[in-house]
């Protein structure tokens, strides 16, 4: 889509200055994501982001896919000590033992949810009645890092056994997965 690369388009300022960031903003960020497998991948990546920039993780996303067996939760759930050490030695991902262990434990919780009466995606989207919450922010200063809703979702996720799911991470997850539309009002992507 040549239009999306036009220099004349107004975008959310956080994505400017890096082609990968701009592409992510234009093609993925804020689009409603309901595919369970993709939501799982995004959850692992958001957890890996803790304390880092999203761009750092975005540039390693393909590495994560390769190192973590295509982000297959069934394979990751079976990881043991050897796999953790293999991951710790691979520079294509963030080599943080707690984050790697979190990905493994989160895959187990995710799979438990998938075996239940409601899929992970359905459970997540039920928090917003299946439709994105559309905000009307004009500047980045108005966009919150957390909300009362992200607080409640984070608390419930922790109860279920997920880790690296504090309210800030959950809100970023909600933005990425399109549960909230936080594109600024003048951003060309806001209406799509």
C-alpha positions as CSV (number, residue, x, y, z in Angstrom):
1,X,0.0,0.0,0.0
2,X,1.9,3.0,-1.2
3,X,-0.4,5.4,0.6
4,X,0.7,4.1,4.0
5,X,4.3,5.1,3.3
6,X,3.5,8.6,2.1
7,X,5.3,11.3,4.0
8,X,2.2,13.4,3.9
9,X,0.2,11.2,6.2
10,X,-0.2,12.2,9.8
11,X,0.8,9.5,12.3
12,X,1.0,9.1,16.0
13,X,4.4,10.7,16.8
14,X,5.7,7.7,18.8
15,X,6.3,5.7,15.5
16,X,8.2,8.4,13.7
17,X,11.9,8.1,13.0
18,X,12.2,4.3,12.4
19,X,10.8,2.4,9.4
20,X,10.1,-0.7,11.4
21,X,8.1,1.3,14.0
22,X,6.2,3.2,11.2
23,X,5.3,-0.1,9.5
24,X,4.2,-1.6,12.7
25,X,2.0,1.5,13.5
26,X,0.5,1.5,10.0
27,X,-0.2,-2.2,9.7
28,X,-0.6,-3.7,13.1
29,X,-0.9,-1.4,16.2
30,X,-4.4,-1.0,17.3
31,X,-6.0,-3.3,14.8
32,X,-8.4,-5.7,16.6
33,X,-6.6,-8.9,17.0
34,X,-8.7,-12.0,17.9
35,X,-6.5,-14.9,16.8
36,X,-5.6,-16.9,19.9
37,X,-2.1,-17.8,18.6
38,X,-1.2,-14.2,17.7
39,X,-2.6,-13.0,21.0
40,X,-0.3,-15.4,22.8
41,X,2.7,-14.2,20.8
42,X,1.9,-10.6,21.6
43,X,1.6,-11.5,25.3
44,X,5.1,-13.0,25.3
45,X,6.5,-10.1,23.5
46,X,4.8,-7.5,25.8
47,X,6.2,-9.4,28.8
48,X,9.6,-9.3,27.2
49,X,9.3,-5.5,26.8
50,X,9.1,-4.8,30.6
51,X,11.6,-2.1,31.3
52,X,12.6,-1.8,27.6
53,X,11.2,0.0,24.5
54,X,8.7,-1.6,22.3
55,X,11.1,-0.9,19.3
56,X,13.8,-3.1,21.0
57,X,11.3,-6.0,21.1
58,X,9.9,-5.3,17.7
59,X,13.4,-5.6,16.1
60,X,13.8,-9.0,17.8
61,X,10.3,-10.3,17.0
62,X,11.6,-12.7,14.3
63,X,14.3,-13.9,16.6
64,X,11.7,-14.7,19.2
65,X,9.7,-16.6,16.6
66,X,12.7,-18.6,15.7
67,X,14.0,-19.2,19.2
68,X,10.6,-20.0,20.7
69,X,9.5,-22.6,18.1
70,X,7.3,-20.3,16.1
71,X,5.7,-19.1,19.3
72,X,3.8,-22.4,19.6
73,X,2.4,-22.4,23.2
74,X,2.3,-26.2,23.2
75,X,6.0,-26.5,22.5
76,X,7.0,-23.7,24.8
77,X,4.9,-25.2,27.7
78,X,7.2,-28.3,27.5
79,X,10.5,-26.3,27.8
80,X,12.8,-27.5,30.5
81,X,16.2,-26.4,31.9
82,X,18.0,-27.2,28.7
83,X,15.7,-25.0,26.7
84,X,16.0,-22.1,29.1
85,X,19.8,-22.3,28.8
86,X,19.5,-22.4,25.0
87,X,17.3,-19.3,25.1
88,X,19.7,-17.6,27.5
89,X,22.5,-18.1,25.1
90,X,20.7,-16.7,22.0
91,X,21.3,-13.0,21.3
92,X,18.2,-12.8,19.0
93,X,16.0,-12.4,22.1
94,X,16.2,-10.6,25.5
95,X,18.3,-12.9,27.6
96,X,16.5,-12.5,30.9
97,X,15.9,-15.7,32.7
98,X,12.8,-14.4,34.5
99,X,11.2,-13.3,31.2
100,X,12.1,-16.6,29.5
101,X,10.6,-18.5,32.4
102,X,7.5,-16.3,32.3
103,X,7.0,-17.2,28.6
104,X,7.0,-20.8,29.6
105,X,4.7,-20.5,32.5
106,X,2.4,-18.1,30.6
107,X,2.1,-20.7,27.8
108,X,0.9,-23.3,30.3
109,X,-1.8,-20.9,31.7
110,X,-2.8,-19.9,28.2
111,X,-3.2,-23.6,27.2
112,X,-5.3,-24.2,30.4
113,X,-7.6,-21.4,29.4
114,X,-7.9,-22.7,25.8
115,X,-9.1,-26.0,27.3
116,X,-11.8,-24.2,29.2
117,X,-15.3,-23.2,28.2
118,X,-14.0,-19.8,26.8
119,X,-11.0,-19.3,24.6
120,X,-8.3,-16.8,25.7
121,X,-9.4,-14.4,22.9
122,X,-13.0,-14.5,23.9
123,X,-12.1,-14.1,27.6
124,X,-9.9,-11.1,26.7
125,X,-12.4,-9.4,24.4
126,X,-15.3,-9.9,26.9
127,X,-13.6,-7.2,28.9
128,X,-14.6,-4.7,26.2
129,X,-17.8,-6.4,25.1
130,X,-16.1,-7.6,21.9
131,X,-15.6,-4.1,20.5
132,X,-12.6,-1.7,20.8
133,X,-12.9,1.2,23.2
134,X,-12.3,4.3,21.1
135,X,-10.5,7.1,22.8
136,X,-10.2,10.7,21.5
137,X,-6.7,11.7,22.5
138,X,-5.2,14.7,20.8
139,X,-1.7,14.5,22.2
140,X,0.6,11.7,23.5
141,X,0.5,13.4,26.9
142,X,-3.2,12.5,27.2
143,X,-2.6,8.7,26.6
144,X,-2.5,6.9,29.9
145,X,0.0,4.2,30.8
146,X,-2.7,2.4,32.8
147,X,-6.4,2.5,33.3
148,X,-8.9,1.2,35.8
149,X,-9.7,-1.5,33.2
150,X,-6.0,-2.5,32.7
151,X,-5.7,-2.7,36.5
152,X,-8.6,-5.2,36.7
153,X,-7.5,-7.3,33.7
154,X,-3.9,-7.4,35.1
155,X,-5.2,-8.5,38.5
156,X,-7.4,-11.2,37.0
157,X,-4.5,-12.5,34.8
158,X,-2.2,-12.7,37.8
159,X,-4.9,-14.7,39.6
160,X,-4.9,-17.1,36.7
161,X,-1.2,-17.5,37.0
162,X,0.2,-15.2,34.3
163,X,3.4,-13.3,35.0
164,X,4.9,-10.1,33.6
165,X,1.3,-8.8,33.3
166,X,1.3,-5.6,35.4
167,X,-1.2,-2.9,34.5
168,X,1.2,-1.0,32.3
169,X,2.1,-4.1,30.3
170,X,-1.6,-5.0,30.0
171,X,-2.5,-1.6,28.8
172,X,0.2,-1.7,26.2
173,X,-1.1,-5.1,25.2
174,X,-4.7,-3.7,25.0
175,X,-3.4,-1.0,22.7
176,X,-1.4,-3.4,20.5
177,X,-4.2,-5.9,20.2
178,X,-6.8,-3.2,19.4
179,X,-8.9,-3.6,22.5
180,X,-8.5,0.2,22.8
181,X,-8.0,2.6,19.9
182,X,-5.4,5.1,21.1
183,X,-4.4,6.4,17.7
184,X,-4.5,10.2,18.1
185,X,-7.5,12.0,16.6
186,X,-5.5,13.3,13.6
187,X,-3.7,10.1,12.9
188,X,-4.6,8.6,9.5
189,X,-5.0,5.1,11.1
190,X,-7.6,6.2,13.6
191,X,-10.5,5.6,11.2
192,X,-9.3,2.3,9.9
